[in-house]
Amino acid sequence: MFGAFARPNRKQNVRYRPYAADMAEPLDTMPPHPPLEPTEVEMALFGLNRARAQFAWKVGGLDAAALHRRFPPSDMTLARLIKHLAWVEDWRTASFLTGKPVGAPWDTVAPLPDDDWSCADGDSPAELYELWRGAVARSRAAWDAVLADGGLDQVSHFKTPVNLRWVIVDMHEEYARHTGHADLFREAIDGLVGEDPPA
């Protein structure tokens, strides 16, 4: 956490220091802190980007064995989480923000992560990281474009009418749930714990 909201018992407990030292190019970085009196849009985007940075920290800098490691009885792996969230980013960008079909690279992926999470099992770390990075970049660009035309009260392109406020809150929920999974898996792999990536 940061500032007055930091919890001392979770602030400096990253036990696996080599991770922070060796990640020359992290998957994502913490967004700048919003203004003291942020707008609703500024705070909503900060929260989503912070959640992305937290997830990226938990899954970044690992080899294939670590990313594909199972944690019974769950059949989840970090690799499967990465590919699932990349799909969620692109699918929701298309379905809610642009109204266009989901395109590359998903037009060559079968089965899709929504249908079978095991579609990530043959992917390398580089492929998974690039897939997630690209999906996040497309989502950020789409959010910038749609919010340039108005605020979160705008109605999305989804077949069931919902506004953009609903969409961004739902993305927060998606990352909150799966970053919690990644948090436990990563600690089991190499002892890395903590809330936000080291500055």
N, C-alpha and C positions, 0 to 999 in steps of 0.2 A: 504494500500500500504506500501511500505518500502523505506527507504533511501531518496535520493534526489527527488524521484518521488512521495512522499506522498503528499496528498492534505489535509491540516489541517482541513478543514471543514468536512471531512469524516473519519478522522483518529481515533478519540477517542469518537465516538458517539454511542457506544453500550449501550443502555439504560437499557437493561434487564440484569443486572450484575449477578443475581443468575444463569443464564445459564452457564456462564464461570466458576463459582465457583463449580457448581454441576456436571459438565460433567467429572467424574473421568476417563472415557474411551471414548474420542471423536471418532466419526466415522472415521475420518481421520485427519492427521496433515499436517501442511505446510511443503513442501519440503525444503531442504536446498537451500540457494541462490546459483545460478550457479556461476562459476568463472567469473572474470572480463571480460575475453575474451572467452566466451563459444563457443563450437562447435555448429553447427546447431542442432545436435541431442540433446545435453545437454539443449539447450534453448527450443527446441520443447517439450521435456519431462518435463522440469520444468514448462512450461506453462500449459500443460495438468494436471500435478499433482497439481498445484496451483488451477486450476479450479475445480478439484475434491474436494480439501480441502475446497474451498469456498462453494460449493454445500453442502458438508457434514455438514458444520457449520450451514447453513440455515435450514437444515431439521433435525438436530440431537437433542436429548434430549427432545423429545415431547411425549405426551401420544397419545392414539388412537384417542381421540376426536379431538385433534389438527391436527393430520396427515390426518384425513379423513374429515376435515372441507371443505365445498364448498365455493367458492367465485364467486357467480353469477355476470354476465351471463356465466362465464366460468364453465365448468364441471370438470376442473382440481382440484386435491388436491395434497398435498405434498406426500401422500402415492402413488398416481398414478405416480407422477414424479419419485419417488425413484424406483419403479418397472420398469418403462419405461427405465430409464437410466441403470439399472442393465441389462435389456434385450439388450439394445444397446451395452453395453460393451461386453457381451458374444457373441452376434450375429456377431459383427464386428471382434472380436478375431477369431471366427471360419471362417468367410467368407473371411477375408482379410489376417490374419496373419498365421493361421495354416492350412487352407484348409480342416479342419475336420468338421463333422456335429456338430451342437450345441447339447450338451449333457445335463446331469443333471445340475440343477434341472428342466430345461425347458421341458424335455420330459414328465413331469407329469403335466404341466401347460396348461390349456385350458379354455378360449381362450388365446392366447399370447398377450402381451401388444401392439404389433403392430396392432393387429386386434381389440382389445377392452380394453381400459385403465381401465375399471371397474373391470378387473380381480384382481386388488389390493384391492378391497373394503372389502374383508373379512380377510385381513392379519393383524396380530398384529404388533406393532412397532418392537418387537424383530425379527420377521420373515422378515420384510422389511429391517431392518438394516443389518441383516446377509446376506440376498440375495445380497444387493448392495456391501457389503464388499467382499464377495466371488467373485463376478464378477470382481471387480476392481483388486483383487489379481491375478486372472487368466489372466486378460489383461496385468498387469504389467509383469508377468512372460513370457507371449508370446512376448511382446515387447523386453524384455531383450534377449530372445533367437534369435529372428529374427535380431535384430540389432547387435548381436555378429558376424553375417555373413556379415555385410556390413552396408551401410548408408541408407538414405531415398530415394535414387534413385532405390532401389530394387523394382521390380514389385510384387504387391500383388497377392494373390491367387484368387481374385475376377474374376467372369466370364467376366466382362468388364475390360480390362487392365488399371489399375491405379497404380501409385507408392506409396510407403509408406508415402511420403511427403503429398500426397493428403489425405491419410487415417488419419493421425494425425491432419491435419488442419481441416478435417471434424469433428473429435472428439472435437476439440476446439470449433467449431461452435455449436455443440450439447449442450455442457455444458454451453456455453455463453448464449444461448437462454433460457435454462431451469433454470439456476441459477438466471436469471433475473425474471422469474416467481416466483421462490422460495423466492427471496428477498422481493417481494411485499407481498406474502402470509404470510411470517414469521413476517414481521413488523405488519401486521394486527392482528396476533395472540397474540403476547406478546411484541411488540415494539422493538425487536432486529433489529438493523440496523448496517451497516458497510460493508467493502469490504473483509478484511481478518480476519480469526479467531484470537482472542487475543493470544499473545505469551505466 
